[in-house]
Amino acid sequence: MRTKDEDLLQHELAVMEGILESKEQYRKIVKAAIAQWVKDLQAGHIKMQTVQDLERLIELDIKLQQDDL
């Protein structure tokens, strides 16, 4: 029979697993967006004045990575 502490720990582990899975999915989306941004820049569809979009994507990717530490 499990104790309340064990049940709480099991619940916390399940929550953390869900968060980690979500972050992994978010990183995939951010990485794909960065890759598309670079392709669009290389194709001439993006002008350098829109660099803030790339900076935001990079900052988000870094934040997601730092949270994993």
N, C-alpha and C positions, 0 to 999 in steps of 0.2 A: 504494500500500500504506500502511495506517495504522500509526502507531507505538503503542507501549504507552501513552504519555501521551495520545494522541488517543482511544484506546479507553477509558481511565480517565475522561477528560473527558466522553466520550459517555455512559458509564455514570452518572456523577454528574449529568449533565443529565437523564437519564431518571428517576433517583431523585427529583430535585427537582420534576420535572413531576408525578410521582405524588403527592408530598406536597402540592403546591399544589392539585391536583385534589381530594384528600381534604379539605383545609382548606375549599375552596369548598363542598363538600357539607356539611361540619359547620356552616358558617355558615348555610346554607339551613335546616338542621334547627333551629339555635338561634333564628334569626329567626322561623321558624314557631311554635316553642314560646313565644317571647315574645308573638307576636300572639295565640296561643290563650290565654295567661295573662291578657292584657289583656281579651279578650272575656269570659273566665270571671269576672274581677273586675267588669266592667261589668254582667254578668248577675246578680251577687250570689252566685255559686257559690264565690267565694274571699273569705275574710276577710283583713283587713289583717295579721293575725298571720303569714300565710304569705308575707310579702314576701321572706323569705330565698331562696325559690325563684327569684323574679324577679331578685334581686341576683346569684345564682349564674349565671343565664343571661346577664345583662348582662356580668358579669365575664368569662365564657367568650367572649362575642362580642368584647369589647374585646381580650382576649388573642389571639384568632385574627387580629384586624386588626393588632395591633402586630407580630406575627410576620411580617407581610407587608412591613414597612418595611425 
